[in-house]
Amino acid sequence: MTKPLSADFVTDHAVVRYMERVLDMDIEAIRELIASETSYAVQAKADALTTEGKRYVFKNDRVITVLLTKNRMSHLKRLRTGERHG
């Protein structure tokens, strides 16, 4: 029996193109949304920006990653599992 491959061989580029071409997601619109939410913080030379449950991390005047805050992660977990806040 053949051992299943991990998905590590699928590049981020391939994932983005799949989202764009197969799922018909507008990647440039997402890029513009991120830019509109972060441009002032990047121009101010901030290291990060936390807003609306998201934490944008900057390096060399670029957005390098987007994380979820702990509260946002907890909220999404409750939604996925059907738990009630309380």
Backbone torsions as a table, in degrees:
resi	resn	phi	psi	omega
1	MET	NA	137.1	-178.9
2	THR	-84.4	133.6	177.6
3	LYS	-72.3	131.8	179.4
4	PRO	-65.3	142.8	177.8
5	LEU	-76.9	147.3	169.8
6	SER	-74.2	166.3	-178.3
7	ALA	-84.0	8.9	-177.4
8	ASP	-60.6	-22.2	-177.5
9	PHE	-80.0	-6.6	177.0
10	VAL	-89.7	118.9	-176.1
11	THR	-77.5	160.4	174.8
12	ASP	-60.5	-37.1	178.1
13	HIS	-58.7	-44.5	179.4
14	ALA	-64.3	-39.6	179.2
15	VAL	-64.5	-44.9	179.2
16	VAL	-62.0	-44.2	179.6
17	ARG	-64.5	-36.3	176.8
18	TYR	-62.7	-46.8	179.3
19	MET	-60.7	-39.9	-177.4
20	GLU	-72.8	-46.5	-171.0
21	ARG	-93.4	-35.3	-177.5
22	VAL	-93.4	-45.3	-178.8
23	LEU	-88.2	-4.8	177.6
24	ASP	58.3	37.7	176.2
25	MET	-84.4	140.3	-179.9
26	ASP	-88.7	91.7	-176.4
27	ILE	-62.0	-39.8	179.8
28	GLU	-65.7	-34.4	176.3
29	ALA	-65.4	-39.4	177.0
30	ILE	-64.6	-43.8	177.7
31	ARG	-59.0	-43.5	-179.9
32	GLU	-66.2	-37.9	177.4
33	LEU	-62.5	-48.0	177.9
34	ILE	-59.9	-44.0	179.4
35	ALA	-61.0	-43.2	-178.0
36	SER	-66.8	-31.8	179.5
37	GLU	-79.3	-20.0	-170.5
38	THR	-121.1	-10.4	-170.6
39	SER	-58.2	-41.5	-178.9
40	TYR	-65.3	-36.1	179.4
41	ALA	-71.0	-38.7	177.2
42	VAL	-64.2	-44.9	179.2
43	GLN	-63.4	-29.5	178.5
44	ALA	-83.4	3.2	178.5
45	LYS	64.1	32.0	177.5
46	ALA	-70.5	156.5	175.1
47	ASP	-86.3	-26.6	-176.4
48	ALA	-162.1	165.7	176.5
49	LEU	-144.4	127.6	175.6
50	THR	-111.8	124.1	-179.3
51	THR	-153.9	136.3	174.8
52	GLU	48.0	44.3	176.2
53	GLY	81.2	5.0	179.5
54	LYS	-118.5	145.9	173.6
55	ARG	-122.4	112.3	176.2
56	TYR	-89.7	135.2	178.9
57	VAL	-113.9	134.1	-176.4
58	PHE	-115.7	148.3	173.0
59	LYS	-151.1	130.6	179.7
60	ASN	51.6	46.7	177.9
61	ASP	61.1	31.2	177.6
62	ARG	-134.3	147.6	172.1
63	VAL	-80.8	117.3	-175.6
64	ILE	-103.0	-20.8	175.8
65	THR	-162.5	164.1	176.0
66	VAL	-129.8	125.8	179.4
67	LEU	-116.0	162.1	173.0
68	LEU	-99.6	142.7	174.9
69	THR	-68.9	162.4	179.0
70	LYS	-59.9	-40.6	178.8
71	ASN	-62.3	-43.0	180.0
72	ARG	-65.6	-41.4	178.6
73	MET	-63.1	-41.5	178.7
74	SER	-63.9	-42.0	178.9
75	HIS	-61.0	-47.1	179.7
76	LEU	-64.2	-37.7	178.0
77	LYS	-62.8	-43.1	178.1
78	ARG	-62.5	-41.1	178.4
79	LEU	-62.8	-42.6	-178.1
80	ARG	-68.4	-34.5	-176.5
81	THR	-97.0	-5.8	179.0
82	GLY	79.8	12.0	178.1
83	GLU	-71.3	151.3	175.3
84	ARG	-99.1	145.6	176.7
85	HIS	-72.6	133.4	179.7
86	GLY	178.0	NA	NA
